[in-house]
Amino acid sequence: MSTGRDNGAYVRLHGSALDGPFGVAVTPTSSSPVPGWRHTTLRVATLDGRLVSHEGGEEETLVVPLDGPVRVEVTEADGTVHDVALEGRASVFDGPTDVVYAGRGSRLRLHPATGVPVRVALCGAPARKAVDAKPFRHLRAADVPVELRGAGRASREVRNMGLPDVLDADSFLVCEVVTPAGNWSSWPPHKHDEDRPGEETELEEIYYVETRSSDPRGTDPVGYLRVYGSSDERPLDVLAEVRTGDVVLVPHGWHGPAVAAPDADLYYLNVMAGPGPERAWRICDDPAHAWVREAWPDEPVDPRLPLGGTR
């Protein structure tokens, strides 16, 4: 039975991973570092009238508004300046958002576009695969593919704004997943911690979580995430109750399910990257649960999806 014995190493509860202007910071140099963490970063800031700056350095960055509009100034490594007003959305449960990609060597300045505080996530990874920095891009919400994955109680909505067939990035893969109340996602449990050409890619993964109560009485909205070892040589045991602002890290191993409580919708922002030469999401399922996929053709997709529409 799981005890969540590794929660202390790989779970960052809201307010426990602060770094300067960022209320969430998962980086090799943050105030709450993760031993051996090398390939992915996440920073979340609340813009409440003040400017927030970020020096990308060797990292590439994807700017993802979590709520509200954001003005983003990007100065690329060659000095080219871009000034973009991101429309954002009312909340992460209200459909996809437009995003900005900034390549290696870029400097970013973030401003709230109105007088109302807004939150923005900066997804990052060291950009070491390509010789030249990837170019700036503004991806509009209407151009973000929305995929309905799974079926029945395993139905979820996936917004693929940072995957290879959508965004020309160097190293990271970024997407959003929304799971309606009572459903399971990251199911069946799967892993991507070995480099096996054509079958599996080695990727670290960050889950940044938000929850929303569907109960009119305003009960405490929670979700649950599970990560466990794929071999005796690499043990891992994470079982976390999560709320808005919490982060769960997947260094290796099987991960899933991500469970939405019966009265709470569950959102997570995924950032993945790894050391291999291929930028791809190749996974393998836990053999004990892989049969679940065989049942999906006979089950309808949850009619509540897409939860926030497709714009």
Stockholm file with secondary structure:
# STOCKHOLM 1.0

chainA/1-311         MSTGRDNGAYVRLHGSALDGPFGVAVTPTSSSPVPGWRHTTLRVATLDGRLVSHEGGEEETLVVPLDGPVRVEVTEADGTVHDVALEGRASVFDGPTDVVYAGRGSRLRLHPATGVPVRVALCGAPARKAVDAKPFRHLRAADVPVELRGAGRASREVRNMGLPDVLDADSFLVCEVVTPAGNWSSWPPHKHDEDRPGEETELEEIYYVETRSSDPRGTDPVGYLRVYGSSDERPLDVLAEVRTGDVVLVPHGWHGPAVAAPDADLYYLNVMAGPGPERAWRICDDPAHAWVREAWPDEPVDPRLPLGGTR
#=GR chainA/1-311 SS CCCCTTHHHHEECTTSSCBTTEEEEESTTSSSCCTTCCSCEEEEEEESSSCEEEECTTEEEEEEEEESCEEEEEECTTSCEEEEEECCCSSTTSCCCCEEEECTTCEEEEEESSSSCEEEEEEEEECCSSSSCCCCEEECGGGSCEEEESCGGGCEEEEEEESTTTCCCSSCEEEEEEECTTCEESCSCEECCSCBTTTBCCCEEEEEEEEEECCTTCCCCCEEEEEECSBTTBCCEEEEEECTTCEEEESSSEEEEEEECTTEEEEEEEEEECSSSCCCCCCEECTTTTTHHHHGGGSCCCTTCSTTCCC
#=GC SS_cons         CCCCTTHHHHEECTTSSCBTTEEEEESTTSSSCCTTCCSCEEEEEEESSSCEEEECTTEEEEEEEEESCEEEEEECTTSCEEEEEECCCSSTTSCCCCEEEECTTCEEEEEESSSSCEEEEEEEEECCSSSSCCCCEEECGGGSCEEEESCGGGCEEEEEEESTTTCCCSSCEEEEEEECTTCEESCSCEECCSCBTTTBCCCEEEEEEEEEECCTTCCCCCEEEEEECSBTTBCCEEEEEECTTCEEEESSSEEEEEEECTTEEEEEEEEEECSSSCCCCCCEECTTTTTHHHHGGGSCCCTTCSTTCCC
//
